[in-house]
């Protein structure tokens, strides 16, 4: 397996006990293609996309890092260097609020990686970016993501509405404040 770079010129690198989170680099493109062509993964993320669309998505993520100073991190396993998903802060145009979202390759699910990486991202958005709230937009039938949100200590705030072209996508808004996170974070063995 090819080891992917663990640094990016676009922004910071975060580390957890098992993971490295850094903005995407060009070498991540094949892994993004695997991710976005996985039907299980993409069920709640807009559906499978062809590689040409995935190319645009990865460039949009990199562009958000360049323009806004944040967006999804590429998530790498420390032990193998393998790209396993993308997790991080985002705030698309007309989105209900600032979000930390997650998505992992099927092979990386069920290992606690989403919770571990999202916890590091919540630290980042509150401590570095200075956010005063964080949400997660989750489909009502996406039990896996609901479990991640619950593990993070986020509460279900009820149904939300996404902007066009997603107005017909049903989502619940989960979230928490920095004060709630200060209490919820105590359950994680992450560096402060």
C-alpha positions in Angstrom: 0.0 0.0 0.0 1.2 3.5 -0.9 1.6 5.7 2.1 0.0 9.0 1.6 1.5 12.4 2.6 0.7 13.3 6.2 1.0 17.1 5.7 -0.8 19.5 3.5 0.0 23.1 2.5 -3.6 24.2 3.0 -3.9 24.0 6.7 -3.2 22.2 10.0 -2.7 18.6 10.8 -4.6 17.2 13.8 -3.6 13.9 15.5 -5.6 11.5 17.6 -4.3 8.3 19.2 -5.0 6.3 15.9 -5.5 8.9 13.2 -4.0 11.8 11.3 -6.3 14.5 10.0 -5.0 17.0 7.4 -6.5 18.9 4.5 -6.6 16.9 1.2 -3.7 16.7 -1.2 -3.6 15.6 -4.8 -2.6 12.1 -3.9 -5.9 11.6 -2.1 -8.0 11.7 -5.3 -8.1 7.9 -5.9 -9.2 7.3 -2.3 -11.9 10.0 -2.7 -13.0 8.2 -5.8 -13.3 4.9 -3.9 -15.2 6.7 -1.1 -17.7 8.5 -3.5 -18.3 5.3 -5.5 -19.2 3.2 -2.4 -23.0 2.9 -2.4 -23.1 2.1 1.4 -21.0 5.2 2.2 -22.9 7.5 -0.2 -26.4 6.5 0.9 -26.8 9.6 3.1 -24.3 11.8 1.3 -26.0 12.5 -2.0 -25.5 9.2 -3.8 -22.6 7.7 -5.8 -20.7 10.1 -8.0 -18.6 9.5 -11.1 -14.9 10.3 -10.8 -15.3 13.6 -12.8 -17.7 14.9 -10.1 -15.4 13.6 -7.3 -12.5 15.5 -8.9 -14.6 18.7 -8.6 -15.7 17.8 -5.0 -12.0 17.4 -3.9 -11.1 20.6 -5.5 -14.0 22.4 -3.8 -12.8 21.1 -0.4 -9.3 22.3 -1.1 -10.8 25.6 -2.3 -12.8 26.0 0.9 -9.5 25.4 2.9 -7.9 28.2 0.8 -10.8 30.6 1.0 -12.3 29.9 4.4 -9.5 28.3 6.4 -11.4 25.2 7.1 -13.3 22.2 5.6 -13.1 18.5 5.6 -9.9 16.8 6.6 -8.6 13.7 4.9 -8.4 11.0 7.6 -5.4 8.7 7.6 -4.8 5.7 9.8 -1.5 6.3 11.7 -0.6 2.6 11.7 -0.9 2.1 7.9 -1.0 5.6 6.3 -4.2 4.5 4.6 -6.8 7.1 3.7 -10.0 6.1 5.4 -12.4 9.0 5.0 -13.1 12.7 5.3 -14.2 14.4 8.5 -14.3 18.0 9.5 -15.8 21.4 9.8 -17.9 22.9 7.0 -20.3 25.7 6.4 -21.8 25.7 2.9 -23.7 28.6 1.6 -27.1 28.9 3.3 -26.4 25.9 5.5 -28.4 25.8 8.8 -25.3 26.5 10.9 -21.6 25.5 11.1 -21.2 21.8 11.0 -18.7 19.0 11.8 -19.6 16.2 9.4 -18.1 12.8 8.8 -17.9 10.0 6.3 -15.7 6.9 6.3 -14.9 4.2 3.8 -17.0 1.0 4.5 -13.8 -0.8 5.5 -13.1 1.8 8.2 -16.6 1.9 9.8 -17.3 0.3 13.1 -13.9 1.0 14.6 -14.7 4.2 16.4 -12.8 6.4 13.9 -15.7 8.7 13.2 -16.1 9.6 16.8 -12.4 9.9 17.5 -11.8 12.2 14.5 -15.0 14.2 15.0 -14.0 14.8 18.7 -10.7 16.3 17.5 -12.6 18.4 15.0 -15.0 19.7 17.6 -12.0 20.7 19.7 -10.6 22.5 16.7 -13.7 24.4 15.8 -14.3 25.6 19.4 -10.6 26.2 20.5 -9.1 27.4 17.2 -11.9 28.7 15.0 -13.9 30.1 17.9 -17.3 28.7 16.9 -20.1 29.2 19.4 -22.0 26.2 18.3 -21.6 23.1 16.2 -24.2 21.0 14.4 -24.4 17.7 12.5 -27.1 17.3 9.8 -28.2 13.7 9.9 -30.9 11.8 8.0 -33.6 10.5 10.3 -32.8 6.9 9.2 -29.0 7.2 9.4 -28.6 5.2 12.7 -24.8 5.0 12.3 -24.3 8.8 12.3 -26.9 9.2 15.0 -24.8 6.9 17.2 -21.7 9.0 16.4 -23.5 12.2 17.4 -24.7 10.6 20.6 -21.2 9.3 21.5 -20.0 12.9 21.0 -22.7 14.1 23.4 -24.6 16.1 20.8 -28.4 16.3 21.2 -31.1 15.9 18.6 -32.5 19.4 18.1 -35.2 18.3 15.7 -35.9 18.5 12.0 -33.9 20.9 9.9 -34.0 22.4 6.4 -31.2 22.4 4.0 -30.8 24.9 1.1 -31.4 24.2 -2.5 -30.8 21.7 -4.1 -31.2 19.7 -0.9 -34.6 21.1 0.2 -36.3 17.7 -0.1 -33.6 15.9 1.9 -34.9 15.1 5.4 -32.4 15.9 8.1 -32.4 16.2 11.9 -30.1 18.8 13.4 -27.9 17.5 16.2 -25.5 19.8 18.0 -23.9 21.2 21.1 -22.3 24.4 22.5 -18.8 24.8 23.7 -20.0 24.6 27.3 -21.7 21.3 26.6 -18.6 20.0 24.8 -16.4 20.9 27.8 -18.4 18.4 29.8 -18.9 15.8 27.0 -15.2 15.9 26.0 -14.2 14.4 29.4 -15.1 10.9 28.1 -12.4 11.1 25.3 -8.8 10.2 25.7 -7.6 12.9 23.4 -4.8 15.5 23.9 -6.1 18.8 25.1 
